Amino acid sequence: MKAPMKNRILRALSPPGLTTRLAVAVLFAGALVAACSSSSPTAPGIASLTVSPNATMPISTTQQFTAVAKDMNGNVIATSPTWSVVAGGGSITSTGLFTAGMTAGTYSNTVKATSGTSTGYATVQVTAGALTVITVSPSSVTVLANMTQQFTAVGKDAGNNTVPITPAWTVVAGGGSINSTGLFTAGATAGTFTNTVKATSGSVSSNVSVIVPVASHGPAAVALGTAGTYVILAKTGISTVPTSAITGNLGLSPAAASFITGFSLNLPAGGAFSTSTQVTGNVYAADYAVPTPVNLTTAIGDMQTAYTDAAGRVTPDYTELASGAIGGLTLVPGLYKWSNTVTISSDVTLNGSATDVWIFQIAGGLTQASATHVTLTGGALAKNVFWQVAGIVSMGTTAHMEGVVLSKTAITLNTGASANGRLLAQTAVTLAGNAIVGQ
């Protein structure tokens, strides 16, 4: 069939516009197939932002952090996040370079990366840096001859963070010896040994000084027990002609508080102690509330035990020295014994160190003239001086005494007399405007 005839036949058989509609349909179907055959869709934006690493780093060191952005399909997306530090530990640059600070610790989720509305975090653990200093304790100490002292050493870095160390211990300037754990044993030679104890770790070291004092002289000190908690302790009475100034506690037993006179005591209802404007401390009596009665009974017993101890020391260093007239003398540490009364008609000096002890055993009384003074020199301490007196102790007007007075009888201070130490009497203590300071 010829072409013109064929075309006329097709046009006759086709409804109007059918050809056009078929062509459009074919074109749409082709486009849909092309779209469905694409391997991936257009990226919808950042779905996650991951910061790495979680870092452990010493103080003052640096660490580069990175951030990886991904879309919801897990595809990596290029990003330039904003970097910040939100929980301490150091600082960070705009490119993610983190510099650790000087304080060790764990800083959770402190490094932050931000891109649009997405964020990511990383944790930093800052550790101590290199050892820069060692501190030895104690920094300076007095150790008696042949006795021991434990030293310790702590290492720190430049940020004052503790650095674990096991130091090597040495003695470099004498004074004793030390073991591998820092236990120092003083030698027998007295002196000040400057920077002698040394702790070393690597190239870092530290030194401290040790003082080995001159060995103490004289007898062993007398133990006062609980009697030592009172500056004045008596059995039958404590009185004053106002105004006295007492620094320390007063105690009276078995006599009642009514036998404490001249102090204008103030006792709260049901109180275990009273107070006085003349006493910097408390006043205790046998008839006050518990536990005072029991405590005083114990203290009185301790006072009597101390007296017996002092009186019972044997092998005196000096017997009947100056026939008891010790005024004007300088007395070294030791045990002194007299069978009669001792008098102090002029100043007496006790010269010795802070560890030296004096015990004066006096079978009679002790009489100190007005305006005379017992003086301590060389570092001697009142707490190491013991006057054990069987008879009456009498201190004249404005006289001054140093030491612990243990009297089996009474202690009397005349107007203006003073004492540093303790007045412990097995009968009464009588004052008249005196200043007593417990030592």
BELQUI-V326353 format. One record per run of one state. SS is the DSSP state (H for helix, E for strand, C for the rest). FROM is the first residue (numbers start at 0). LEN is the number of residues. Records with the same first field share a line. If there is no record, write none. Layout:
SS: FROM-LEN / FROM-LEN
This chain:
C: 0-2 / 13-4 / 36-11 / 52-2 / 58-3 / 64-1 / 70-5 / 77-4 / 85-4 / 92-4 / 100-4 / 115-2 / 127-5 / 137-2 / 142-5 / 150-1 / 156-5 / 163-4 / 171-4 / 178-4 / 186-4 / 201-2 / 212-12 / 229-2 / 234-2 / 241-3 / 247-2 / 252-4 / 261-4 / 267-6 / 275-3 / 280-2 / 285-6 / 312-5 / 319-1 / 325-4 / 331-2 / 338-3 / 344-3 / 351-6 / 362-3 / 368-4 / 377-4 / 389-3 / 395-4 / 407-3 / 413-4 / 425-2 / 432-2 / 438-1
H: 2-11 / 17-19 / 224-5 / 256-3 / 291-21 / 320-4 / 381-3
E: 47-5 / 54-4 / 61-3 / 65-5 / 75-2 / 81-4 / 89-3 / 96-4 / 104-11 / 117-10 / 132-5 / 139-3 / 147-3 / 151-5 / 161-2 / 167-4 / 175-3 / 182-4 / 190-11 / 203-9 / 231-3 / 236-5 / 244-3 / 249-3 / 259-2 / 265-2 / 273-2 / 278-2 / 282-3 / 317-2 / 324-1 / 329-2 / 333-5 / 341-3 / 347-4 / 357-5 / 365-3 / 372-5 / 384-5 / 392-3 / 399-8 / 410-3 / 417-8 / 427-5 / 434-4
